[in-house]
Amino acid sequence: MESRIIFHHIPKTGGTTLIGILDQYFDIEEIMPNRYFDKPARDVTSEDVAAKAEAIKTYNLIRGHFPIPCFDNIGDDYYRICLLRNPVSRLFSLYNDWRSKTEQSLSTAHPLDVKASRLAKANNISDFLKHSDYPIPALFDNGQTRLLSDSLSKKSIGEAELIKAKETVDKMQLVGITEMLDSFLYTLCQKFKWVFPKQYQSLNTRKYDRQAMTTIDKDIFHEFLKFDLELYEYVISKFNKTVVNQLKAKNNNSQIKRHQVNHISLDMLKGFKCDGFHVREGIGGDDVWRWTGPDTESHLYFNLQPHIDYNLEIDIISVIDQEIVDNLKLKCNGTNLKIENKGAVNGKQRVSAKIGRDLINVVEEDKITIKVPFTTSHAAVQPETKDDRQKGIAITKIEIKASSDTIQHKEKEGKPLKKFFEKLLS
């Protein structure tokens, strides 16, 4: 089944984390670029999409803060997904996000966003919510209901918008909640036969300014959340049924015939089966890389032809601490590999190892493990970066190829058999 997904990203629901995970399953040319429409995603209209419909259909992953209706007519072969979050947590998180925006980020922001951020910085949460200037009501006053009912511009909403939001949920293929992100991911992985990401790091998170949140007006709070709370409960009930049905379903994947190869060359522009990697970086430059992390083990999954010896090469463009590379370990299907060579190639550190034929699985897929002694963050050595992601090594390329000795040996083995059949058929 071809993976074709539209992810409707509601702000502060864990969408940035989910996008980072989704991106790893697709080649870079399959993903619709950010700012594809030369305007903020939330300002994109159905007319904008219609004007570029044929070009858009060439992308298999579309994700962003797009209005829900703008992709309604793009085609039925897309699997449309969305995440909602506990409305109380989301409201605090959204307010905190506006308060925490840096001057650098505001320098390129929309003027209305700049105004809202300034108000958030200057007011506690109750006073902030009393402002009626856009986009405060649109994002904070039952914002999830507004987004799912296409009611951002309305001064106030009611039961009609809640009903419409529930109808939108029913039309989508999968709507989950941030608090059950693992179950949501597992459902997607089962659907599209992806590797479940056993480890990932939450992105776009900020520390709370608790003092600014201590004075909350309960009446305002209730008014701003009453429809979102009902919608959230509706989604929980619906999603729980999806999870239960999935657990009941029989797994019929065991008889799938695997396509085995003897040469794999991966740059980081490609999507591949893995877990334990961060999002792509360097897109548009000479090199694209992905950091391993946040845990110390990362895994790649391949279907290698058995009975063949292989050479494994990994090109590393960056590392925060050289000790990580110096104590790097590689495994194939759980067995440690001897690292044969470490040296500089085209400005990158290359780590090489041999994989003996006795380590290659005959039926099951093969797992290559990259294990670093520890992970660290750029913020630990350069606090000004504010990049707290735990990282191991930044990889630009991974290559696994049959050793030349093995190929020559197999060719020699095949010649007598070939001559036998030629003689038999002559």
C-alpha positions as CSV (number, residue, x, y, z in Angstrom):
1,M,0.0,0.0,0.0
2,E,1.4,3.4,-1.0
3,S,1.6,5.8,1.9
4,R,-0.3,9.0,1.1
5,I,-1.1,11.2,4.1
6,I,-2.4,14.7,4.9
7,F,-1.7,15.7,8.5
8,H,-3.8,18.6,9.7
9,H,-1.6,20.1,12.4
10,I,-3.5,21.9,15.1
11,P,-1.0,24.2,17.0
12,K,0.4,22.8,20.3
13,T,-0.9,19.3,20.0
14,G,2.5,17.6,19.5
15,G,2.3,18.0,15.7
16,T,6.0,19.1,15.4
17,T,7.0,15.9,17.0
18,L,4.7,13.9,14.8
19,I,6.0,15.6,11.6
20,G,9.5,14.8,12.6
21,I,8.5,11.1,12.8
22,L,6.4,11.1,9.7
23,D,9.1,12.7,7.6
24,Q,11.5,9.8,8.1
25,Y,9.2,7.4,6.3
26,F,9.2,9.4,3.0
27,D,11.8,10.5,0.5
28,I,12.4,14.2,0.5
29,E,10.8,14.7,-2.9
30,E,7.6,13.0,-1.6
31,I,7.1,15.7,1.0
32,M,5.3,18.9,0.1
33,P,7.8,21.7,1.0
34,N,7.2,24.2,3.7
35,R,5.9,27.5,2.4
36,Y,4.8,25.8,-0.8
37,F,2.1,28.4,-1.4
38,D,4.4,31.4,-0.5
39,K,2.2,32.3,2.4
40,P,1.6,31.0,5.9
41,A,-0.2,27.6,5.9
42,R,-3.2,28.9,7.8
43,D,-3.9,31.4,5.1
44,V,-4.0,28.8,2.3
45,T,-7.4,28.6,0.6
46,S,-9.2,25.9,-1.4
47,E,-8.6,28.1,-4.5
48,D,-4.9,28.0,-3.8
49,V,-4.9,24.2,-3.7
50,A,-7.1,23.9,-6.8
51,A,-4.7,26.1,-8.8
52,K,-1.9,23.7,-8.0
53,A,-3.9,20.5,-7.7
54,E,-2.0,18.3,-10.2
55,A,1.4,19.3,-8.8
56,I,0.2,18.8,-5.2
57,K,-0.9,15.2,-6.0
58,T,2.7,14.3,-6.8
59,Y,3.4,14.6,-3.0
60,N,2.7,11.7,-0.7
61,L,3.0,13.6,2.5
62,I,1.3,17.0,3.1
63,R,1.6,18.4,6.6
64,G,1.1,21.8,8.3
65,H,-1.3,24.3,9.9
66,F,-3.6,24.2,6.9
67,P,-7.4,25.0,7.2
68,I,-9.2,21.7,7.1
69,P,-11.4,22.3,4.0
70,C,-8.6,23.4,1.7
71,F,-7.7,19.8,0.7
72,D,-11.3,18.5,0.6
73,N,-11.2,18.1,-3.2
74,I,-7.6,17.0,-3.7
75,G,-8.5,13.3,-4.0
76,D,-9.8,10.4,-2.0
77,D,-6.5,8.4,-2.0
78,Y,-5.0,10.5,0.9
79,Y,-5.2,9.2,4.4
80,R,-6.2,12.3,6.5
81,I,-5.1,12.4,10.1
82,C,-5.2,14.9,13.0
83,L,-4.2,15.1,16.7
84,L,-6.2,16.8,19.5
85,R,-4.8,17.6,22.9
86,N,-6.3,17.9,26.4
87,P,-7.8,21.4,26.1
88,V,-6.5,22.6,29.5
89,S,-3.0,21.5,28.7
90,R,-3.2,23.0,25.2
91,L,-4.5,26.4,26.3
92,F,-1.6,26.8,28.8
93,S,0.9,25.5,26.3
94,L,-0.3,27.9,23.6
95,Y,-0.2,30.9,25.9
96,N,3.3,29.9,27.1
97,D,4.4,29.5,23.5
98,W,3.3,33.0,22.7
99,R,5.0,34.4,25.8
100,S,8.3,32.6,24.9
101,K,8.7,33.6,21.3
102,T,12.1,35.2,20.7
103,E,12.7,38.5,19.0
104,Q,14.5,36.6,16.3
105,S,11.4,34.5,15.5
106,L,9.1,37.5,15.7
107,S,11.2,39.4,13.2
108,T,9.8,37.2,10.4
109,A,6.4,36.6,11.9
110,H,3.0,37.9,10.7
111,P,2.2,41.4,12.2
112,L,-0.9,39.9,14.0
113,D,1.3,37.2,15.5
114,V,3.7,39.8,16.7
115,K,0.9,41.8,18.3
116,A,-0.5,38.7,20.1
117,S,3.0,37.7,21.4
118,R,3.5,41.2,22.8
119,L,0.2,41.0,24.6
120,A,1.0,37.6,26.0
121,K,4.4,38.8,27.3
122,A,2.7,41.8,29.0
123,N,-0.3,40.1,30.6
124,N,-1.1,37.1,32.8
125,I,-3.3,34.5,31.2
126,S,-6.6,35.8,32.4
127,D,-6.0,39.3,31.2
128,F,-4.5,38.0,28.0
129,L,-7.7,36.0,27.2
130,K,-9.9,39.0,27.7
131,H,-8.4,40.6,24.6
132,S,-10.7,40.3,21.6
133,D,-8.0,41.0,18.9
134,Y,-7.4,38.3,16.3
135,P,-5.8,35.8,16.5
136,I,-6.4,35.4,20.3
137,P,-10.1,34.3,20.0
138,A,-9.4,32.2,17.0
139,L,-6.7,30.1,18.7
140,F,-7.7,30.2,22.3
141,D,-11.5,30.4,22.4
142,N,-12.3,26.7,21.9
143,G,-9.5,26.7,19.2
144,Q,-9.6,23.0,18.4
145,T,-13.4,23.2,17.7
146,R,-12.9,26.3,15.6
147,L,-10.2,24.7,13.5
148,L,-12.2,21.5,12.9
149,S,-15.3,23.5,12.0
150,D,-13.6,26.1,9.9
151,S,-14.8,28.9,12.2
152,L,-11.6,30.8,13.0
153,S,-12.9,34.1,11.9
154,K,-16.2,34.0,13.8
155,K,-16.5,36.2,16.9
156,S,-18.2,33.5,18.8
157,I,-19.2,29.8,18.2
158,G,-21.9,27.5,19.5
159,E,-23.4,24.1,19.3
160,A,-23.5,24.2,15.5
161,E,-19.8,24.5,15.2
162,L,-19.3,21.7,17.7
163,I,-21.5,19.4,15.6
164,K,-19.6,20.4,12.5
165,A,-16.3,19.7,14.2
166,K,-17.5,16.2,15.2
167,E,-18.5,15.6,11.6
168,T,-15.0,16.6,10.4
169,V,-13.6,14.1,12.9
170,D,-15.9,11.4,11.4
171,K,-14.8,12.1,7.9
172,M,-11.1,11.8,8.7
173,Q,-9.4,8.4,8.5
174,L,-7.6,8.8,11.9
175,V,-7.9,11.3,14.7
176,G,-6.0,10.7,17.9
177,I,-4.9,12.5,21.0
178,T,-1.5,13.8,22.1
179,E,-1.8,11.9,25.4
180,M,-2.0,8.6,23.4
181,L,0.6,9.5,20.8
182,D,2.2,6.0,21.0
183,S,-1.1,4.3,20.2
184,F,-1.7,6.8,17.4
185,L,1.8,6.0,15.9
186,Y,1.3,2.3,16.3
187,T,-2.0,2.5,14.4
188,L,-0.3,4.3,11.6
189,C,2.6,1.9,11.5
190,Q,0.3,-1.1,11.3
191,K,-1.7,0.6,8.5
192,F,1.3,1.4,6.4
193,K,3.6,-1.4,7.5
194,W,6.2,1.0,9.0
195,V,8.7,0.4,11.7
196,F,7.3,1.6,15.0
197,P,9.6,4.4,16.4
198,K,10.6,3.0,19.8
199,Q,12.3,6.3,20.6
200,Y,11.7,9.9,19.7
201,Q,12.1,13.3,21.3
202,S,9.4,15.8,21.8
203,L,10.0,18.9,19.7
204,N,8.9,22.5,20.0
205,T,8.5,22.4,23.8
206,R,9.1,25.3,26.1
207,K,9.4,25.6,29.9
208,Y,6.4,27.1,31.6
209,D,6.3,30.5,33.1
210,R,4.2,29.4,36.1
211,Q,3.9,32.8,37.7
212,A,2.0,34.2,34.7
213,M,-0.4,31.3,34.9
214,T,-1.4,31.5,38.6
215,T,-4.1,34.0,38.2
216,I,-6.7,32.2,36.0
217,D,-10.3,33.4,36.0
218,K,-12.4,30.3,36.2
219,D,-15.4,31.7,34.3
220,I,-13.2,32.8,31.4
221,F,-11.4,29.4,31.5
222,H,-14.7,27.5,31.3
223,E,-16.0,29.7,28.5
224,F,-12.8,29.2,26.4
225,L,-12.8,25.4,26.8
226,K,-16.4,24.2,27.0
227,F,-16.7,23.0,23.4
228,D,-13.1,21.8,23.2
229,L,-13.6,19.6,26.2
230,E,-16.7,17.9,24.7
231,L,-15.0,17.5,21.4
232,Y,-11.9,16.0,23.1
233,E,-14.1,13.4,25.0
234,Y,-15.7,12.5,21.7
235,V,-12.4,11.9,20.0
236,I,-11.1,9.8,23.0
237,S,-14.2,7.5,22.7
238,K,-13.8,7.2,19.0
239,F,-10.0,6.6,19.1
240,N,-10.3,4.0,21.9
241,K,-12.6,2.0,19.6
242,T,-10.1,2.2,16.8
243,V,-7.3,0.9,19.1
244,V,-9.5,-2.0,20.4
245,N,-10.5,-3.1,16.9
246,Q,-6.9,-3.0,15.9
247,L,-5.8,-5.2,18.7
248,K,-8.5,-7.7,17.7
249,A,-7.5,-7.8,14.1
250,K,-5.4,-10.7,13.0
251,N,-1.8,-10.1,11.8
252,N,-1.6,-11.4,8.3
253,N,1.8,-10.0,7.5
254,S,3.9,-13.1,8.2
255,Q,3.6,-14.5,4.7
256,I,4.7,-11.4,2.9
257,K,7.5,-12.2,0.4
258,R,10.5,-10.0,1.0
259,H,12.5,-8.4,-1.8
260,Q,16.1,-9.1,-0.9
261,V,19.1,-7.0,-2.2
262,N,22.8,-7.2,-2.1
263,H,23.6,-3.5,-2.3
264,I,22.0,-0.6,-0.4
265,S,23.2,3.0,-0.7
266,L,21.2,5.5,1.4
267,D,21.6,9.3,1.6
268,M,19.5,11.1,4.1
269,L,17.1,12.4,1.4
270,K,15.6,9.0,1.3
271,G,13.1,7.5,3.6
272,F,14.0,4.1,5.1
273,K,13.0,1.7,7.8
274,C,14.6,2.9,11.0
275,D,14.1,4.1,14.5
276,G,16.3,6.3,16.7
277,F,16.9,9.1,14.3
278,H,16.1,12.8,14.4
279,V,14.7,14.9,11.5
280,R,16.6,15.7,8.4
281,E,18.9,18.8,8.4
282,G,20.8,20.6,5.8
283,I,18.1,20.4,3.1
284,G,19.1,22.6,0.2
285,G,22.8,22.4,0.9
286,D,25.6,20.2,-0.3
287,D,24.9,17.6,2.4
288,V,21.7,16.4,4.2
289,W,22.2,14.6,7.5
290,R,20.2,13.0,10.4
291,W,21.4,12.8,13.9
292,T,21.0,9.5,15.8
293,G,19.1,9.9,19.1
294,P,17.6,10.6,21.5
295,D,18.7,7.2,23.0
296,T,22.1,5.6,22.5
297,E,20.9,2.9,20.1
298,S,19.5,3.5,16.6
299,H,18.4,0.7,14.2
300,L,18.1,0.3,10.5
301,Y,16.2,-2.6,8.9
302,F,17.0,-4.2,5.5
303,N,16.4,-7.4,3.6
304,L,19.8,-8.5,2.6
305,Q,20.5,-11.5,0.3
306,P,21.7,-14.4,2.5
307,H,25.0,-16.4,2.1
308,I,26.9,-13.3,1.1
309,D,29.6,-11.3,3.0
310,Y,29.0,-7.5,3.1
311,N,30.9,-4.3,3.7
312,L,29.2,-1.6,5.8
313,E,30.2,2.1,5.5
314,I,28.8,5.0,7.5
315,D,29.7,8.6,6.7
316,I,29.6,11.0,9.7
317,I,29.5,14.7,9.0
318,S,29.4,16.0,12.6
319,V,29.6,14.9,16.2
320,I,29.4,17.0,19.3
321,D,32.0,15.0,21.3
322,Q,34.6,13.0,19.4
323,E,34.5,10.4,22.2
324,I,31.2,9.3,20.8
325,V,32.7,8.2,17.5
326,D,35.8,6.8,19.2
327,N,33.7,4.4,21.2
328,L,31.0,3.7,18.6
329,K,29.7,0.1,18.2
330,L,28.0,-1.5,15.3
331,K,25.9,-4.7,15.4
332,C,24.2,-6.9,12.8
333,N,21.2,-8.9,14.1
334,G,22.5,-8.5,17.7
335,T,26.1,-9.5,17.0
336,N,28.9,-7.0,17.5
337,L,30.9,-6.1,14.3
338,K,34.6,-5.4,14.3
339,I,35.1,-1.8,13.1
340,E,37.8,-2.2,10.5
341,N,38.6,1.4,9.6
342,K,38.0,4.9,10.7
343,G,39.3,7.7,8.5
344,A,38.4,10.9,6.7
345,V,36.7,10.7,3.3
346,N,35.5,13.8,1.5
347,G,35.6,15.8,4.7
348,K,33.6,13.3,6.7
349,Q,34.5,10.6,9.1
350,R,33.9,7.1,7.7
351,V,33.3,4.1,9.9
352,S,33.6,0.7,8.2
353,A,32.9,-2.9,9.2
354,K,32.5,-6.3,7.6
355,I,29.4,-8.3,8.0
356,G,29.9,-12.0,7.7
357,R,27.4,-14.2,5.7
358,D,26.7,-16.2,8.9
359,L,25.1,-13.1,10.4
360,I,22.6,-12.5,7.6
361,N,19.0,-13.8,8.2
362,V,17.6,-16.1,5.5
363,V,13.9,-15.3,6.1
364,E,13.6,-12.5,8.5
365,E,14.8,-8.9,7.8
366,D,18.2,-7.8,9.0
367,K,18.7,-5.2,11.7
368,I,21.8,-3.0,11.8
369,T,22.4,-1.3,15.2
370,I,24.4,1.9,15.7
371,K,25.3,2.2,19.4
372,V,26.9,5.3,20.8
373,P,28.4,5.4,24.3
374,F,26.3,8.4,25.3
375,T,24.2,11.2,23.7
376,T,24.5,15.0,24.4
377,S,23.0,18.2,23.1
378,H,24.2,21.3,21.4
379,A,22.7,23.3,24.2
380,A,25.0,21.6,26.6
381,V,28.1,23.1,24.9
382,Q,26.5,26.1,23.2
383,P,23.5,27.3,25.4
384,E,22.6,30.0,22.9
385,T,21.5,27.3,20.4
386,K,18.7,26.2,22.8
387,D,18.8,22.9,21.0
388,D,18.2,20.4,23.8
389,R,17.8,17.3,21.5
390,Q,19.9,14.4,22.7
391,K,22.2,13.5,19.8
392,G,24.8,10.8,18.9
393,I,26.3,11.2,15.4
394,A,25.2,13.1,12.3
395,I,25.0,10.7,9.4
396,T,25.0,11.7,5.7
397,K,25.3,8.3,4.0
398,I,25.0,4.6,4.8
399,E,26.2,1.9,2.3
400,I,26.0,-1.8,2.5
401,K,27.4,-3.8,-0.4
402,A,28.4,-7.3,-1.2
403,S,32.1,-7.8,-0.9
404,S,34.0,-8.2,-4.2
405,D,35.5,-11.5,-3.0
406,T,32.0,-12.9,-2.4
407,I,30.8,-11.9,-5.8
408,Q,33.8,-13.4,-7.6
409,H,33.5,-16.6,-5.6
410,K,29.8,-16.9,-6.5
411,E,30.6,-16.3,-10.1
412,K,33.2,-19.1,-10.1
413,E,30.8,-21.4,-8.4
414,G,28.2,-20.7,-11.1
415,K,30.4,-21.4,-14.1
416,P,30.5,-25.2,-13.9
417,L,26.7,-25.3,-13.5
418,K,26.3,-23.0,-16.4
419,K,28.5,-25.2,-18.6
420,F,26.6,-28.3,-17.6
421,F,23.2,-26.8,-18.7
422,E,24.7,-25.4,-21.9
423,K,26.0,-28.9,-22.7
424,L,22.7,-30.5,-21.8
425,L,20.7,-28.2,-24.0
426,S,23.1,-28.4,-27.0
